[in-house]
Amino acid sequence: MGQPLIELRGLTKAYPGVVANDDVSFAIKPGEVHALLGENGAGKSTLVKMIYGLVKPDAGTMTLNGAPYTPEEPRFAREQGVAMVFQHFSLFDAMNVAENIALGMENPPRLADLSARIRKVSLLYGLPLDPERTVGELSAGERQRVEIIRCLLQDPKLLIMDEPTSVLTPQEVEILFRTLRKLSADGTAILYISHKLEEIRTLCDEATVLRLGRVVGTCTPRKTTASAMAEMMVGETLTAPARAAVASDEIALEVTGLKARSPSPFGTSLRDITFTLHKGEVLGIGGVAGNGQDELLGALSGELRSDADTIRLGGQPIGRRGPEARRRLGLLSAPEERLGHAAAPDMSLTENALLTGAHRQALTKRGMINWSAAQGFAERIISRFDVRTPGPHTAARALSGGNLQKFVIGREVLQDPRVLVVNQPTWGVDASAAAAIRQALLDLATNGTAILCISQDLDELMEISDRFAALNEGRLSEIRPAQGLSVEQIGLMMGGAHGMEVAHV
C-alpha cells in the first residue's frame, strides 16, 4: 500500500459544448478499494473510459506501476492488467458461460481447459459458476458473476466496477463484497462506482468526488456520513422525500390471478399475480432483474393482454384493453428502457411528449395535432423536472440517460394519472434528481394517485413505499407493510422465500 498502482495527473477531455473532465488528478494504491463518486454528468464514465482505453484524453498523463500508461484501446489496457466490469452486461444469451468468456479473450484456450479454469477461479473467489450453463438461463446475479470471472481470469492489477450491485439481492451483495475484499487482500486495486453511498461507506477505503468534471473533494468513506458525501456530489443540502400520511380504503387497481407469457424466449412469464392497490398508496415491488418486472409492467400497461377480469381499474375490467384505452381511463406507465421503449430516439421531446399525452393533455382535435400545445407540454416537463436540454426540439437520443429519465417520468406525472406504474424510476439519475423524482411520486400519492413502483433499489422502495412485495421467477411474494422490514427479510423475499420463513428471520 505504499507507492500508487495508478496515478492520474491533470486528465482533461472535452466534447463539443461540454468539458467532461477538467484537470482530474488522483491516485490508487495496490489493494485499495477507491470509490469514484459524482452525480450524472459529473464525468465518471468518461474518466474510467480513459483509464480503460475507450477514450483518449485531450491533456494530462497516467502512470501504471510508475511507468507511462497510454492505452490506445481496451486490449492494451487488459494486457497491462486493467479490467472493467460494465454496468450493462455484454453477454450472448444463446451461448454458454465458457463460450461467452472465450469471446472476451485475445487467445482463448480450448473450451475444456477454459471450463476447468472457470470452475477453479470461481470457487477460489466464492462466486461458483457452471461454465456449461446457457447464459439466457442465468439470473442477473449469475450473469454478473460471468463478467467478473471473465475479468479475474486476466489476473488484473486494477479492477474497475461500474454500479456492480444494481441487480443483486442483499445476500448477493454480501457475497460480492467478500470477493472484492479477498481481491483487495491479494493486492488488486479496485475502482468502484456506485450511487449507493452506504455501500461505499461499508466497502471503500478512499473516495474521490467529481462535480461537473472536476475533483471537488476526497474523503474516507468510513469516517464520512452518506449525507455528507451526497452533498459533496451535488453541492447543496439534500432533503429526504416526505408526504402526509394518506389512508384510503378505495381500491384503484385490482389484479387477480394474472398470467402472462413473456414475449422473450429468455424472459420470465407471470404466474398467478394477485394484489390490490389503493387510492393514494405506494406499493413497492422489488426483485432481482429478470424475474418478471418488464412483463408485469407490460401486462398492466396493456402491451401484454390478459383475460378481461384479471385486471380491474376502479372496478372496470380492462384486461383486454390496449395501452391507449388504459391511458384514457387513467392508468399510465413508464417502462425501464428509456430509449426505444419509453421514448422514440429520433423524435424530438415535443413529439415524445405528444406520444403519450395526446389525449389527457388535449393535444389533438379532430385528428389534427396542436403543435403549439404539444410544445408547451414538453416545455412544462423540461421546466418542472429540470431536464438539461437545449429545448423541446432536441431529439430524445441527444439527452443523457439521466435527463431522458427525468423527461419520461415527468411526462407521466404531469398527466395526473389515477394509477401510475413505473419501473426503475430513478435508474441512472444522480442523487438530487432521484430525490426530486421520488418527491414527485409521493406528491402524486398525496393527491390520491395509486402508484406501483417496481425497482431494484431497495433503499428507494423503503423510502417511498407503504407496502412491499418481491417478484421471483414471475411470482409475487406476500405483500407486507414496508415499515419495519429488515434487509434480511427483504433478501429472502427477493430470493423466493415466503410466509413464515421470512417472518421469523
N, C-alpha and C positions, 0 to 999 in steps of 0.2 A: 504493500500500500504506500510505497514511497514515491517514486517518480511517476508522472502521468503515463497512462497507456496511450491515450489520445488527447491531443490538445488542439483547440480551435483558436485562431487569432484573427480577429477582425473580419470574419466571414460576412460578405455582403452579396446580396442577389436582388436585382431589380427586374421588374417586368413593366411593360407599358402602363403608366399611370399609378404604379404601386411599387414600393420598396418592401419586398417580402422579408429580407433580413438585412439589418443595418449594423455593421461593426460588432458582430456577435463573437464573444470570446468566453470560453470556459474549458475546463479540463476534467477528465475522468481517470481515476487511478485503477489499477488492476484489482479485481474483486469488489469494486464499488458498485452499488446499485444507485444510479443517479437519475432523478426524476427531471423531466422536461415539462414545465407547466406553462399554460397560456390559453387564453380564450381562442375561439375560432378567428382566423385571420392574424394570429399573433406571429406566425412564421414557423411553427413547429414542423409541419410537413416538409416545407422547403428545406429546412435545416437538415433533417435526417436524410432527405433525398441527396443532399450534397455529400453527406458522410458515406452514403451507400453507393454513390457514383451514378445516380439517376439524373442529377442536375449539376452543372458546372458553375462554381461561384464566379462572380464578376471581380471580386477582390478578396484578399485575405489568404491565409495559409492554414494547413493542417499538418500535424506530425503524428505518426503512429510508431510507438516504441522508439521515440527520439529521432526517427528518420522522416524526411518529407513524404507526405501522403497526398497524392493527387489522383484519385480513382477516376478513370475515364469512363468506366461502365461498371455495373454490379459484379460482373465476372471478376474484374480486377479486385474489387473490394472483398469478395469472398476468398480469393487467393491470399489476401493479406490478413484474413482472419476476422473479417467483419460480416456478420449475418443479420438478417432482419426478418421478423415475423410481422406481416402486414395485418392491418385491421380487417381487411376483406380478403377472404381465403382465395387462393388461386389453384383450385383443385378440379379435376375432371371426375364427375360423379360416376361415369360408367367404367372407370378404371379402378384397379385395386390400390391399396396403400403403397405397396412396393413400386408399382408402375408409376404412380404419381411422384414418388420421391426420386425415382430414377430420372424423370423428366427434368428435375431441377439440378442434376449433377452434370459436370462437364464430361467426365469419363466414368459412367456408371459401371459397376461390376456386373457379373451375371446375376440375374434376379434371385437365384437360390442363395448366393453369397450375400446379396444385399438384404434379403429377408432375414437371414441369420443375424446380420449386424443390427437391423432394426429391432429385432427382439431383444438383443443384448443391451443396446443403448437405452431402449425404452424402459426396460426393467431396472437398469442401473440408476436412472433418474426418476423412478417412481411414476412413469407415465406408460403403463403397459399398453401395447398396441399389437394387433394381429395384422401382419403385412399382407395376408391373403384376402382380407375383407374388402368388399367393394365400397368405395368412398360414399356413394349415394345412400348406403345403408347406415352410415355413421351419424351419431348425434353431433351437434355443433361443438361440444366439448372435445369429442374424439377427433373431429376434423382439425381442431386447433392443435391437438397432440401431433397430428401428421406434420403440420407446418413447423412445430417446434423440433421434432425429431429430425426433420429434413435439415434444419439448421445445426443441430447438435452433431450430426454426422460429419459436419465440416470442421469440428473441433474449434469453434470460434473463440477469439480473444475478446471480442466485443459483440454483444447480442443486443440489437435494437428491438424493442417490443412496443407496438402501437395499439393502445386500448385492448390489451390481451384478455381482460376479464368480462368484456361486454356480453359474451354468450355463455357464461359459466354460472352454475349454481354456487351458493356459498361453500358447499363442501368441495366442489371442483376448484374454486379459488384457493382454498387452503392447500390442496394438493399441488397446484401450480406454484404457490409461494414456497412450499417446501423444496420443490425442484429448483426454483431460482436461488434460494438460499444455498443449496448444495453447489450450484454452479458458481455462486459468489465465493463460497469457501474454497473452491478449486482454482480460484484466480480469474474467472471470467468476469469482465466488466459488463454491466447491464445498463443500457439507456432506456428508461421506462417512461412511456407517455400514457397518461390517464386523466380523465376528468374526475375520477373517484378519489377525492382528497383523503378520506380516511384510509384507503388502501395505500396511498402514498406515505402516510404517516406510519403505517404498520411495516412497510417493506423497505423504504428507501433510506439511504444514508445521507444524501445531499440532494438539493434541488436547485435548478436554475429556472427563473421565471422570465418569460418573454411577454412583452406587450407591444403591439404594433411593430413587430420586427426587431425590437431592441431588448437587450437584457436590462430588466428593471430591478432585479434583486436576486439574492440567493438566500437559502435558509437550510437549516437542519430540520427535516420534517417531524422527527420525533419530539422536537422541542418547540414546534410551532403549531398553533391550532389550525383546523381546516378553514375556519372563517378568515383567519389572518392570511392564509395562502390565497384564498379566493379574492380577498380584497387587493392583494398584490397583483393578481392576474388582471383584474378589471379596473383597478384604480379608483374604486369607490366602495362604500359600505353596502353590503347586500342585506336585504331583509327577507326572512323566510315567508313564503306564501301563507296566507291566512284567509279564513272566511268565517262568517257567523254560522253557527250550527243550524242545519236545515233538517227538519223532521217531517216526513210525508209518508202516508200510507198509500198514496195513489200510485198504482203501477203504470209506468210509462212504457216499458217493454217487457214482454213475457216470451220466453223461449222454452219449448217443451219437446224433449226427445229429438233434438235436431241432429240429423245425419247429413253429411255432405262429402262426396268423393272429391279428393284433391285432383285438380286438373294436371298436376305434375306427376310424372312417374316416380319421382323421388320426394313428393310431398307427403303430408300426413292427413288422412281423411278424418273428419269429425265423427265421433261416436257418442250418440245419446247425450247431447249437451242440453242441460236444463238449468234455467236460472230466471229470476225476476229482477228487474231494475226499476227503482222507484224514482219518482219525480224529485229532483234536487239531490240525488245520490251520486257519488263517485264509486263505481265498482272497479277495483284494480285486478287485472288478470296478469299474473306473472308466468314465467316459464322459460326454459332454455330455447333458443331459436330452433325452429324446425319441428315443433311439437303441435302445430295446427294453428298458429297465430294468424298467418295470412289467410288460411281457409276460413277461420272464424270471422275475420273482417269481411271477407268476400261473401260469406253466407248472410251476414247482417246487412251489408250494403246493397245486396241484390245481384252482385256479379255471379254468385252461385245460387241457383234456385233450389227450393225445397218444397215440401208439402205446405199447402196454404196455412193450416192451423198450427204449424210448428213455431211460427213467429207471429206475434201479435203486437201491434203498435197502438197503444191506447185502446186496447180491446179489439181492434180491427185486424183480421188476418191479412198478412202481407207476404207470406212465404213464396208466392208465385209471382209477385210483382218485381219489376226490374229496378235498377238504380234510380232512374229519373222519377218513376212513380213514387218511390220511397222518399226521395228528396222533397217532392211536392207535399208529402204528408208530414215532413219534418224530421226524418231520420237521415242525418248527414254523416259522412265518414271521411277520414284522412288516412290513407294507407302508408305503410312503412317506406316503400320505394318511392322516393320523391320524383326522380327524373324518369319519365316514361310511363308511370302509373298515376301518380298524383298530379303531375304536370307534363304537358307536351313540350319537349325540349326546344323545338324551333319556333314555337308560338311565343308571342310577347306576353308580358304579365297581364296586360289588358285582356288579351284573348284567353289566357288561362283563368282569369277571374270570371269571364263570361261562361266558360265551360261548365262550371258547377253552380254559378249564381244567376243564370239567366232567368229562371222562374221566380225564385224567392226575392231577388233584387229588382224584378220587373225591368230587365234589361232588353226585352224584346216586346214588340207589339205588332200583332197581325203578321207574324213571320218575319218582321224586319228588325234588325239589330239597332239598338240605340247606342252607338259607339261612344257618344259623349257620356252617357250614364255608366257604361262599362268602364271607361277610363276613370271616371270619378270613383267607382267602387274600388278599382285597383289602387288608386291614389290613397284612399282611406285605409286600405290594408297596409300599404307601404308606410304611411304615417303612424298608424296605431301600433304597429309591430316593429317599427324601427328597421325596416328592410333596407339594407345598404345596396342601393342600385341607382344608376343614372336617372331612371324614370320608368314609367309604366310601359314604354315602348320597347324596353330591353327584353331580349329573348330569355326564356327561363334558363337555358343551358349556360348563360353568361354569369349567372349568380353563383356564389359559393354555396356549398351544401347547406351550411347553417342558415344563410339568408333565404335560400329557397324554402327551407323547412319553416321558417317564420312566416313566409308568404302563404304557404299551403295551409298551415294551421290557422292563420289569421283569416284566410278566405272563408273557412267553415265557421269559425267562431262568430264572425260579424254577420252571419246569416240567421242568428237567433234560432238555433235548432231546438226541437223538442227532445231529441235524443242525438248525442254525438258519440260516434265510435272512432277512437284514434288508436293507431298502432305506432309505438315509438315516437311520441310527440316531441321529445327533446333530443332525438338522435343526432349527434354531431354538432349541437349548438353549445356555445360557451355558457359559463355559469350565470351571467346576468341575463342572457336571452332565455335560458332554461327557466330561471325564476320567473321571468315575465310571462312565459307560456303557461307555466303551472298556475300562476295567479289568474290568468285569463280563464283557464278551465274552472278554477274554483269560483270565480265571479259568475260564470255561466251557471254553475250548480246553485249558487246562492239565489239566482234569479229563476230557478226551477228546472233548468235543463238536466236531464238524466245523462250521465257520462259513463261510458265504458272505456277504460284506459288500459290498453294492452302495452306492456313494457317489460324490457329485460333489466331495467334499472330499479332494483328493489328499494333503494333509498327514495326514489321518486314516488313509487307506489305507496310506500308507508307514509310519505309526507302528505299526499293528497287524498288517499282512499278512505272511504268509510268502511267498506268490506273488501276482502281479498280472497281470490281463488287462484289456483295454478292449473295450467294446461300441461298435460303429459300424455304423449302418444295419442293426441286427439280427444282425450277425455278431460273433463273438468273435475277438479277436486271439490271437496266440501267447501262451501263459501263460509268464511269466518270473519268476525269483526277484525279490522286491521289493527286497532289499538291493542297492544299487549302481546302481539305475535312475536316470538323470538326468531332470530336468524336461523337457528337450528330447525324450528318448526317449518319455517318457510322453505328451507332447503329440502326437507323431506317431502313437503307437498309438491315441490317442483320435480322431485325425483320419482313421484308416483305413489308415495305413501298416503294413506287416507285414515280417517276415523281415529280410533283410539291410539294407534301407533304414533300419530302426530301429537295428539292431545297430551300424552304422557312423557314427551321429551323433556 
